[in-house]
Each structure stands twice: as C-alpha cells, then as structure tokens.
Amino acid sequence: MGRIYDMKTGVRAMKYWKTRFMNMKIRDKMINSHIFIALIPFFFVGILGVTSSTREAERNVTQHTSLLVGQVQHTTDIYISSIEKTANMLIQIIEPMHLGRIPSAEDMRWNEYEAALKNSFETVADTHDEIAGIFFATEHDMYVGTGMSRISRDPFVKEVWYEKAAAFPGEMQIMSNVAGRNIVTEAAYSIDDVFSVMKAVIDPDTGERVGVLLFDVKHEIISSAIQDANIGENGFVFVLDEQNHLVYAPTNKIVYRIRPEWLWNEEEPVTAVINGEKYQISYQKSAYTGWKTVSVSSYREIMGGINTMLFMFGWVLVLTILTVFIVAVKISETVTKPIVRLRNLMKETEKGNLSVRFEGNYLDEVSELGRRFNQMLERIQELMEEVYKEQENKRKAQLKAVQEQFKPHFLYNTLDTIGWMAREHSAYDIVHIVDALTNVFRISLSKGKDYITIEEEICYISNYLYIQKIRYGPKVQYEIQVEEECRKVILPKMILQPLVENSIYHGVKMKSGDGHLKVTGRAEDDWISLEVWDDGKGMEEEKVWELSRLLNEPGEAGKNRSFGLFYIKERLRIRYGERFQVLVESKEEQGTRIIIRIPKEIQGNIEKG
C-alpha cells in the first residue's frame, strides 16, 4: 500500500509540474529549457569530475604519505641498526673479559676491566651524537656507564629493561619509556628525550649470560627524519612502539587524541574527526623494530585543491547559467516578439480594426503565419465590401420597388383631372387637398433622387399633415418650426414621414380629445436635430426600449414589425454609417418624442442620387 501511495503521489507531482510548465509563456519555457539543458552536462561532469578528483586526491595523498612514512621508517631503522652494530662492537670487547667470572667489585680484575670499558664507552659516545649514554650491568650487580649512574642499591637484574633483554639473548630490545629505572642520567639530557636499546651479553665459552648492555638514544634521530617528511601545514608524523606507546611525536595537541583502535589495518587509511576537523590516518609497521610510523593528514588540505576546483566550477557554472540566460532571452525574443506582435494585431482585429498588418520578411513559421494572417484580413475586407455592396443594392432595389408602385405619370394625370373637375364645381377644399397630395407624391418621387434638403422634407411633411388634418379634423392639431440654418441641409428623403405617421396612428388618434403634434428642426454646432413630438397615448417602458433598439441596432426588415421604421434606420445607416443617433422618449398618457441627430451637410457637398 505504501508503494502504491508513493507512486500516486509521484504521478500527481509530475502532472502538477507538467501543468505549470505548459502554462508558462513561450519565452519562459525557452529560457528554462535552455538553462535545464545546459545544466545536464554540468551536473554529470561535475559529479564525475568531483568524485574522480576526490578519489585521485585521496589516492595521491595516500601514496605521498605512504612514501614519506616509509622514508621515516627506513631512516629510523637505519639509525637503530647502526646503534645495534655499535652495541655488537662493544659486546665483542666485553665478551673476552669473562665478566661473569668476577663475583664482586672488590675483585682487582673488575677495576681494570671497568676502566677499559668506560674508556671504550666514552669513545663511542663521543663519536656518536645520537647516543646520550651507555650503560652495562653484570649479573653480579656491577655496572659501568658513561653519562649514566646508579640511583639505589636495588639489583639491576630485577628491572624491566634488564629482564626484557635477558629473556631474548642475542636479540636487540627497545624500550620507548625509560622512566622508573634505577639509573640516573646526567644533566645533559632528560629521560623524556631518549629511548633505550638493550642487548644481553653472553659468555662465548660457557654460554651463560654475563650482563646487559643498554644505550640511551636521543629522539633526534627520529625527529630529524620526521622533519624531512612534509605533510602540509596541519599534517604530521609520529612513532609508536609495539604496545602503541608513544615513542616520539612533534609538539601537537592532536596526537594525544588518536585512538590505538584506529590503527588496525596497515593497508587502508582511517578517517577520523578530531576537534571538529577531519583527518586521514595511516601507518606502517617496521619488521625490524616493531614500531609503527603513523602519518596524520588534514582532509581540509587534502581537499584544498578539490575545494579550489569546486570554487572554480561554481563560478564557471554561474557564468554559464548567466550566459545561457542572456542567450536564451535573445533567442526567445526572436520567437516571442513576433508572436506577441501577432497576438496584439489579433486583439485589434477583435475591436473591428481590419487595417492592421503583420510585418515579417523572414522564412520562419511565425512570419509565414503572419502572412497568412494578412491574407485572411484582406479576404475578410473583400468579403465585407462585397456584402456591403450587396446589401446596399438590395435596399436600393427595395426602395425602387416601393417607388415604382406609385406609377408617377398615372397618378399625376389622375390627380390633375380631379383638380380641374373640383374647380369647375367651385369645390376649393377638394382642390387644396388634391394639390397637397400632388406635392406629397412629387416630393416622395423627387425625380429618383435619394437625398433632398430639409426644406423639401418639411414641405412634404406639411402637405402630408394637411391631408391628415382634413381627414381627422380637430383631432389632429400640428405645428412645424424649423430654423433657417437647417433648411439647406440635406438628408435621405422621407425620414420624418414614418415618424409623423406613427405619431398620428399610434399616438394622437388613440387619445381621447384633440391631439397635438409638433415637428421642429434646429442646428447644434456640426449637428442637426430633427424632432417629432406628440401628446398622444404614449408607450410602455418596454415598448420604448424595443423601439430604441429597432432604430439603433443592425437588423433585417423581415424580422421587424414596421417596414417604415426599418426604412428610417437603414436609410440613415447607408448615408451616415454609425454617425447618427435616434432617441426615443415616451411615457404612457403623456406622449412621445423622437429625435434624430445627423451631421450637418449642405447640398453642395453630396452627390445627388
């Protein structure tokens, strides 16, 4: 269950990071990808380089210290070997004296031999600076020494150094600690500055032990060898005896913290932490003396070169990441800038601006996409122009069809006949209404023109309202006020007639009692406001909103309930585009006001339709 949970957690984590990566901008993806790819070889090369360099450094240090330790050990063995040879030479002098046959110091022969031996000891000591003192003790507790003398009457044969040499006749013995002996040294040296070399003397004739010859040897023979062994500033070499007792060590507080149990494998160095610092400890054991020559190397110094390499590697890594980042930014900009520019152009097209174009002269995919984008915009513009022309032709055809329904020549002839007949019978009210109707038809047809002046439009409305007043009587009371500045301004013809018609049929007519209707025109800077007002029935708020939408939003005639209102909207849109406004204000039982605002254009600035 635990493994399944871990797998699910890992899958979720991977999905999370994948989602985060996919949600990044292209620029960030490219930069992060470049840096990641650049870090892969650094990661592997760094691990392999540091690992191999560390191992190589440790191996080199191990070989170097092993060589130095071997040199120290060899030098020490040579020194001690020379001491043993000196001891053998003195033993050859002692053996013929048969000192084992002299029972006490009162024997006359002892005095003679003592003087001869002392002279020989002094000669050897003077010619060997490493020898601090020479001492010979017999089985009968007599002794001869140079630089050394007896402390008490305790027998020498009971002392450790004597017993150790006596136990192994013919073999040299070494003692690193000379304290506690029944021997006192001269002031020239201290027992702390020497180690002892002992060898038993055997009578060649009888084979019996005669005594033990002892040399106090100065530590200088070891220190001089160790001083030549350079193991860095914090590294050092010291010597232990077979019992792991310290023979000699340079002044160092670390040496006393090295545990004997660390020195168990001569082939493999030991790593230990002392006083918070890591050390490598190795040793070699002398087959001659049994001593261990121990080397202590500071890991900080071993890794000094590695740390320098790591420092350099870190700086190279930082510089590489910085360089890769800069290069990645520059490279990503060549991709992302065109994409961002193309995205901004698309946002402009969403706002309706189809005049924008992408500029790209390269052969890459983004430039190709930009050229396709330009072609798409050009095609859209072409299609829009085609649709616009098609719709305009369609509207013109619809208007022409409406106009053709009137059969102008037939209507004029008929109305003219009715007018003459009315005059013959003195029916002047009929004459007036026929003249008004004739003017209405004449202006509505206006010789096929699509645009007329406001003055002509008002003349049309006046005749139309006259006819309606004759029809409805006092039910329709009207007033027309148009500023002189507005009269020469042109507009699409028959714009006000549908509004006046609606005011009569849906406003005044529906009201109880007399109704009033007012048509006004006034100039406002570069705009002309035409207003149709009535105090009729009025409309509900929902109806007002629907009528406002009908007069201001694009639509098709088939979807509208009033062809007249659609006619007003489309005629204004064909002429002015979006530069017009129709405002509707109405309240129930209070009346309706419709205002049309158009740009001020005089007759000389427009082509006649």
C-alpha positions in Angstrom: 0.0 0.0 0.0 2.8 2.4 0.8 4.5 1.8 -2.6 1.2 2.4 -4.4 0.7 5.6 -2.4 4.2 6.8 -3.3 3.6 6.1 -7.0 0.3 8.0 -7.0 2.0 10.9 -5.2 4.8 10.9 -7.7 2.3 10.8 -10.7 0.4 13.8 -9.2 3.6 15.7 -8.7 4.7 15.1 -12.3 1.3 16.2 -13.5 1.5 19.3 -11.4 4.9 20.3 -12.7 3.9 19.5 -16.3 0.8 21.7 -15.9 2.9 24.5 -14.5 5.4 24.2 -17.4 2.7 24.1 -20.0 1.0 27.2 -18.5 4.3 29.2 -18.9 4.7 31.7 -21.6 6.7 30.6 -24.6 9.5 32.9 -23.6 9.8 31.4 -20.1 9.6 27.9 -21.5 12.5 28.6 -23.8 14.7 30.2 -21.1 14.1 27.5 -18.6 14.6 24.8 -21.2 17.9 26.3 -22.3 19.1 26.5 -18.7 18.0 23.0 -17.9 19.7 21.6 -21.0 22.9 23.5 -20.2 22.9 22.2 -16.6 22.6 18.5 -17.6 26.3 18.2 -18.8 27.4 20.3 -15.9 25.6 18.1 -13.5 27.1 14.9 -14.8 30.5 16.3 -15.5 30.5 18.0 -12.1 29.6 14.8 -10.2 32.1 12.6 -12.2 34.8 15.3 -12.0 34.5 16.0 -8.3 34.2 12.2 -7.5 37.1 11.2 -9.6 39.2 14.2 -8.5 38.4 13.5 -4.8 39.4 9.9 -5.2 42.5 10.8 -7.1 43.5 13.4 -4.5 43.0 10.9 -1.7 45.0 8.3 -3.6 47.8 10.8 -4.3 47.9 11.9 -0.7 47.8 8.2 0.5 50.7 7.4 -1.9 52.6 10.5 -0.8 52.2 9.9 2.9 53.0 6.2 2.4 56.2 7.2 0.7 57.1 9.7 3.5 56.2 7.3 6.2 58.3 4.6 4.5 61.2 7.1 4.3 60.9 8.0 8.0 60.6 4.3 9.0 63.6 3.4 6.8 65.7 6.2 8.2 64.8 5.2 11.8 65.6 1.6 11.1 69.0 2.6 9.7 69.7 4.7 12.8 68.7 1.9 15.2 70.6 -0.7 13.1 73.7 1.4 13.4 73.1 1.5 17.2 72.8 -2.3 17.2 76.1 -2.6 15.3 77.8 -0.3 17.8 76.3 -2.4 20.6 77.7 -5.6 18.9 81.1 -4.0 18.6 81.1 -3.2 22.4 79.8 -6.7 23.1 82.8 -8.1 21.2 85.0 -6.1 23.6 83.1 -7.3 26.7 83.0 -11.0 25.8 86.7 -11.8 26.2 86.7 -10.3 29.7 84.6 -13.1 31.0 83.0 -10.7 33.5 80.6 -13.4 34.6 83.5 -15.0 36.5 84.1 -11.8 38.6 81.9 -12.1 41.7 82.1 -8.6 43.0 83.5 -5.1 42.5 86.3 -5.9 45.1 87.9 -8.2 42.6 91.0 -6.5 41.3 90.2 -7.6 37.7 87.0 -5.5 37.9 88.8 -2.3 38.4 90.9 -3.0 35.4 88.0 -4.0 33.2 85.8 -1.2 34.4 88.4 1.4 33.4 88.8 -0.2 29.9 85.1 -0.4 29.3 84.4 3.1 30.5 87.1 4.3 28.1 85.5 2.4 25.3 82.0 3.7 26.2 83.2 7.3 26.2 85.0 6.9 22.9 81.8 5.6 21.3 79.6 8.2 22.9 81.9 11.0 21.8 81.8 9.8 18.2 78.0 9.2 18.0 76.0 12.3 18.8 72.7 10.3 18.8 73.9 8.2 21.8 73.0 10.0 25.0 74.5 7.4 27.3 75.9 3.8 27.5 75.3 1.5 30.5 76.4 -2.0 31.2 75.2 -4.1 34.2 76.5 -7.5 35.1 74.8 -10.5 36.5 76.5 -9.8 39.8 75.1 -6.2 40.0 78.2 -4.4 38.9 77.9 -1.7 36.3 79.9 0.6 34.0 78.3 3.7 32.5 79.0 7.0 30.7 76.6 9.8 31.2 74.6 7.3 33.4 74.9 6.1 37.0 73.1 4.1 39.7 70.4 5.6 41.9 69.9 3.0 44.6 71.3 -0.4 45.7 68.4 -2.2 44.2 69.7 -5.0 41.9 69.6 -4.3 38.2 68.6 -7.9 37.3 65.1 -7.1 38.7 64.5 -4.2 36.4 62.2 -4.4 33.4 64.8 -3.3 30.9 67.3 -6.0 32.2 64.7 -8.7 32.3 63.4 -7.9 28.8 66.9 -8.1 27.3 67.8 -11.2 29.3 64.7 -13.0 28.1 65.8 -12.8 24.5 69.6 -13.4 24.3 71.2 -12.4 21.1 68.3 -10.1 20.1 68.1 -6.4 20.4 65.3 -5.0 22.6 63.9 -1.5 22.5 62.1 0.4 25.3 60.4 3.7 24.4 59.6 4.7 28.0 62.7 4.8 30.2 61.1 6.2 33.3 61.3 4.3 36.6 64.8 2.8 36.1 67.4 2.5 38.8 69.5 4.7 36.6 70.0 8.4 36.7 71.2 10.4 33.7 73.5 13.4 33.6 72.0 16.9 33.2 72.9 16.9 29.5 69.7 15.1 28.6 66.4 14.0 30.1 64.8 10.6 30.1 61.9 12.1 28.2 64.2 12.9 25.3 65.5 9.3 24.8 64.5 5.8 24.2 66.6 2.7 25.2 68.2 -0.1 23.2 69.3 -3.2 25.2 71.1 -6.4 24.3 72.2 -9.3 26.5 75.9 -10.2 26.7 76.7 -14.0 26.6 80.0 -15.6 27.6 81.2 -17.4 24.5 82.9 -20.1 26.4 80.2 -21.1 28.9 77.1 -19.7 27.1 76.0 -18.1 30.3 74.6 -14.6 30.5 77.2 -12.0 31.6 75.0 -9.0 31.7 73.0 -6.5 29.7 74.3 -3.6 27.6 72.0 -0.5 27.4 72.1 2.5 25.1 70.0 5.7 25.7 69.4 7.0 22.2 68.2 10.6 21.6 65.0 11.2 19.8 66.8 13.4 17.4 67.4 10.5 15.1 63.6 10.2 14.8 62.8 14.0 14.8 65.4 14.7 12.1 63.7 12.0 9.9 60.2 13.3 10.7 61.2 16.9 9.9 62.0 15.9 6.4 58.5 14.5 6.0 56.3 17.4 4.9 52.6 16.5 5.1 51.1 20.0 4.8 50.7 22.7 7.5 48.4 20.6 9.7 49.8 17.1 8.9 52.5 15.4 10.9 54.2 12.0 11.6 54.8 10.3 14.9 56.1 6.9 16.1 54.5 4.3 18.4 56.1 1.2 19.8 54.7 -2.3 19.7 52.4 -1.6 22.7 51.2 1.5 21.0 53.1 3.7 23.5 54.3 6.9 22.1 58.0 6.9 21.2 58.2 10.3 19.6 55.8 12.9 18.4 56.2 16.6 17.5 54.5 19.1 19.7 50.9 18.7 18.7 47.6 18.5 20.6 46.0 16.2 18.1 48.4 13.3 18.6 47.1 12.6 22.1 43.5 12.2 20.7 44.4 9.5 18.3 43.0 6.2 19.5 45.0 3.0 19.2 42.0 1.1 17.9 42.1 3.2 14.7 45.4 1.6 13.8 44.3 -1.9 13.0 44.7 -2.1 9.2 48.0 -1.2 7.7 46.7 -1.3 4.1 43.7 1.1 4.5 43.9 4.6 5.9 41.4 5.5 8.6 39.3 8.7 8.5 38.6 10.3 11.9 37.2 13.6 13.1 39.3 15.3 15.8 38.3 18.6 17.4 35.8 19.1 14.6 38.3 18.6 11.8 38.6 15.6 9.5 41.9 13.7 9.3 43.2 10.7 7.3 45.4 8.4 9.5 47.7 5.7 8.1 50.7 3.8 9.4 53.5 1.4 8.5 54.9 -1.2 10.9 58.7 -1.9 10.9 59.6 -5.5 10.7 62.9 -4.6 12.3 61.8 -2.6 15.3 58.1 -3.4 15.5 57.4 0.3 15.7 54.5 2.0 13.9 55.3 5.1 12.0 52.0 7.0 11.8 51.0 9.8 9.4 48.2 12.2 10.1 46.9 14.3 7.1 44.3 17.0 7.2 41.4 16.4 5.0 41.0 20.1 4.5 44.5 20.2 3.0 43.8 17.0 1.0 40.7 18.6 -0.4 42.3 22.0 -0.8 42.8 21.5 -4.5 39.4 20.0 -4.8 37.8 22.9 -3.0 39.6 25.3 -5.3 38.3 23.3 -8.3 34.8 23.3 -6.8 35.0 27.1 -6.3 36.2 27.5 -9.9 33.5 25.1 -11.0 30.8 27.1 -9.1 31.9 30.3 -10.8 32.0 28.7 -14.2 28.5 27.3 -13.5 27.2 30.7 -12.5 28.8 32.4 -15.5 27.5 29.7 -17.8 23.9 30.0 -16.4 24.2 33.8 -16.8 25.4 33.4 -20.4 22.8 30.8 -21.2 20.1 33.0 -19.7 21.2 36.0 -21.8 21.5 33.9 -25.0 18.1 32.2 -24.2 16.5 35.6 -23.7 17.8 36.9 -27.0 16.9 33.7 -28.9 13.4 33.6 -27.3 12.8 37.2 -28.3 13.3 36.3 -31.9 10.3 33.8 -31.5 8.2 35.5 -28.9 8.3 39.1 -30.1 6.7 38.2 -33.5 4.1 36.1 -31.7 3.3 38.8 -29.2 3.0 41.3 -32.1 0.7 38.9 -33.9 -1.4 38.5 -30.8 -1.7 42.2 -30.4 -2.8 42.6 -34.0 -5.4 39.9 -33.4 -6.7 41.9 -30.5 -7.0 44.9 -32.7 -9.0 42.9 -35.2 -11.3 41.8 -32.5 -12.1 45.5 -31.9 -13.0 45.8 -35.6 -9.8 47.3 -36.9 -9.1 45.3 -40.1 -6.5 47.7 -41.4 -3.6 46.3 -39.3 -1.0 44.2 -40.9 1.8 41.9 -39.7 5.3 42.9 -40.9 7.6 39.8 -41.3 10.1 39.3 -44.0 11.7 36.1 -42.8 11.0 32.5 -43.9 10.2 31.0 -40.4 6.9 29.7 -39.3 5.8 32.8 -37.4 6.4 35.0 -40.4 4.5 32.5 -42.6 1.7 32.6 -40.0 1.8 36.5 -40.1 1.5 36.5 -43.9 -1.5 34.1 -43.7 -3.0 36.4 -41.2 -2.6 39.4 -43.5 -4.2 37.4 -46.4 -7.1 36.5 -44.1 -7.7 40.1 -43.2 -7.6 41.1 -46.8 -10.0 38.4 -47.7 -12.3 39.4 -44.8 -12.3 43.1 -46.0 -13.1 41.9 -49.6 -16.0 39.8 -48.3 -17.3 42.7 -46.1 -17.2 45.1 -49.1 -19.0 42.6 -51.2 -21.6 42.0 -48.5 -22.0 45.8 -48.0 -22.4 46.4 -51.7 -24.8 43.5 -52.0 -26.9 44.8 -49.1 -26.9 48.4 -50.4 -28.0 47.2 -53.9 -30.7 45.1 -52.2 -32.0 48.1 -50.2 -32.0 50.3 -53.3 -33.9 47.7 -55.2 -36.4 47.5 -52.4 -36.8 51.3 -52.4 -37.1 51.4 -56.1 -39.7 48.7 -56.0 -41.7 50.8 -53.5 -41.4 53.9 -55.6 -42.4 52.0 -58.7 -45.6 51.1 -57.0 -46.8 54.6 -57.3 -46.8 54.8 -61.1 -46.0 58.5 -61.1 -47.4 59.6 -64.5 -50.7 57.9 -64.0 -51.0 59.4 -60.5 -50.2 62.9 -61.7 -52.7 62.7 -64.6 -55.4 61.4 -62.4 -54.8 64.0 -59.7 -54.7 66.8 -62.3 -58.1 65.6 -63.7 -59.6 65.6 -60.2 -58.3 69.1 -59.5 -59.9 70.6 -62.7 -63.2 68.9 -62.0 -63.2 70.4 -58.5 -62.5 73.8 -59.7 -65.4 73.6 -62.3 -67.7 72.9 -59.4 -66.0 75.5 -57.1 -65.1 72.8 -54.6 -61.9 74.5 -53.5 -61.4 72.3 -50.4 -61.1 69.4 -52.8 -58.7 71.5 -54.9 -56.5 72.2 -51.9 -56.3 68.6 -50.8 -55.6 67.4 -54.3 -52.8 70.0 -54.6 -51.4 68.8 -51.2 -51.5 65.1 -52.3 -49.8 66.0 -55.6 -47.0 67.8 -53.7 -46.6 64.7 -51.5 -46.2 62.4 -54.4 -43.9 64.8 -56.2 -41.5 65.1 -53.3 -41.6 61.4 -52.5 -40.6 60.6 -56.0 -38.3 63.7 -56.4 -37.2 62.6 -59.8 -35.5 59.5 -58.5 -33.2 61.3 -56.1 -32.3 59.6 -52.8 -31.4 62.8 -50.9 -33.3 66.1 -50.5 -33.0 69.2 -48.4 -34.7 69.6 -45.0 -36.7 72.3 -46.6 -38.1 69.9 -49.1 -38.7 67.3 -46.4 -40.6 69.8 -44.3 -42.7 70.8 -47.4 -43.6 67.1 -47.8 -44.5 66.8 -44.1 -46.6 70.0 -44.3 -48.7 68.6 -47.2 -48.9 65.2 -45.5 -50.2 66.7 -42.2 -52.7 69.0 -44.1 -54.2 65.9 -45.7 -54.3 64.1 -42.3 -56.0 67.2 -40.7 -58.6 67.3 -43.4 -59.2 63.6 -42.7 -59.4 63.7 -38.9 -60.4 67.3 -38.4 -59.7 68.9 -35.0 -58.3 65.6 -33.8 -55.0 66.4 -35.4 -53.5 69.8 -34.5 -49.9 70.3 -35.7 -47.1 72.9 -35.7 -43.9 73.0 -37.7 -40.8 75.0 -36.6 -37.5 74.7 -38.5 -34.6 77.1 -38.1 -33.4 78.8 -41.2 -29.9 77.4 -40.7 -31.3 73.8 -41.1 -33.3 74.3 -44.3 -30.4 73.8 -46.8 -29.0 70.8 -45.0 -29.5 67.6 -47.0 -30.7 64.2 -45.7 -32.2 61.0 -47.0 -35.7 61.7 -48.2 -38.9 60.6 -46.3 -37.1 60.3 -43.0 -39.7 62.1 -41.0 -42.9 60.8 -42.7 -42.9 57.4 -40.9 -42.4 59.1 -37.5 -45.2 61.6 -38.2 -47.4 58.7 -39.3 -46.7 56.8 -36.1 -47.4 59.8 -34.0 -50.9 60.2 -35.7 -51.9 56.5 -35.8 -50.4 55.3 -32.5 -50.4 58.5 -30.5 -52.9 61.3 -31.3 -55.5 59.0 -32.8 -55.5 56.8 -29.7 -56.0 59.7 -27.4 -59.4 60.9 -26.3 -60.0 64.5 -27.4 -57.9 66.7 -29.6 -54.3 65.8 -30.2 -51.3 68.0 -30.9 -48.2 67.2 -32.9 -45.1 69.3 -33.4 -42.2 68.9 -35.8 -39.0 71.0 -35.1 -35.6 71.4 -36.6 -32.6 73.1 -35.0 -28.8 73.4 -35.6 -26.3 72.3 -32.8 -22.7 73.0 -33.8 -22.0 70.4 -36.5 -25.2 68.5 -35.9 -28.8 68.9 -36.9 -31.6 67.7 -34.6 -35.0 66.8 -36.1 -37.8 66.2 -33.5 -41.3 64.8 -33.8 -43.4 65.2 -30.7 -47.0 64.4 -29.8 -49.1 64.4 -26.7 -50.8 61.2 -27.6 -51.2 57.8 -25.9 -47.5 57.3 -25.2 -45.8 53.9 -24.8 -44.8 51.5 -22.1 -41.2 51.4 -21.0 -40.6 48.0 -22.6 -42.0 49.3 -25.9 -39.8 52.4 -25.7 -36.7 50.1 -25.2 -37.7 47.9 -28.1 -38.3 50.8 -30.4 -34.9 52.4 -29.5 -33.2 49.1 -30.3 -35.1 48.8 -33.6 -33.9 52.3 -34.6 -30.3 52.0 -33.5 -29.2 48.4 -33.9 -28.5 46.5 -37.2 -31.3 44.1 -38.3 -33.2 42.7 -41.2 -36.5 44.0 -42.5 -38.1 40.6 -42.4 -37.5 40.5 -38.6 -39.1 43.9 -37.8 -42.8 44.6 -37.4 -42.6 48.1 -39.0 -41.1 48.5 -42.5 -41.3 52.3 -42.1 -39.1 52.4 -39.0 -36.7 49.9 -40.6 -36.6 52.2 -43.7 -35.6 55.2 -41.5 -32.8 53.2 -39.8 -31.4 51.7 -42.9 -31.5 54.9 -44.9 -29.6 56.7 -42.1 -27.1 53.9 -41.8 -26.5 53.8 -45.6 -25.8 57.6 -45.6 -24.1 58.2 -42.3 -22.7 54.8 -41.3 -22.6 55.0 -37.5 -22.6 58.8 -37.4 -26.3 59.2 -36.5 -28.5 58.8 -33.4 -32.2 58.2 -32.8 -33.5 58.9 -29.4 -37.0 57.8 -28.2 -38.7 59.3 -25.1 -42.2 58.3 -24.1 -44.5 57.9 -21.1 -47.9 56.4 -21.0 -50.7 59.1 -21.3 -48.1 61.8 -21.7 -46.9 61.5 -25.3 -43.9 60.5 -27.3 -40.8 62.4 -28.5 -38.4 61.0 -31.2 -35.2 62.9 -32.0 -33.0 62.2 -35.0 -29.4 63.7 -34.9 -27.4 63.8 -38.1 -24.3 65.5 -39.3 -24.7 68.9 -40.9 -24.2 68.5 -44.7 -25.2 71.2 -47.2 -26.4 70.4 -50.7 -23.1 71.2 -52.5 -21.2 68.6 -50.6 -23.2 65.5 -51.7 -23.8 63.7 -54.9 -27.4 63.7 -55.9 -28.9 60.3 -56.1 
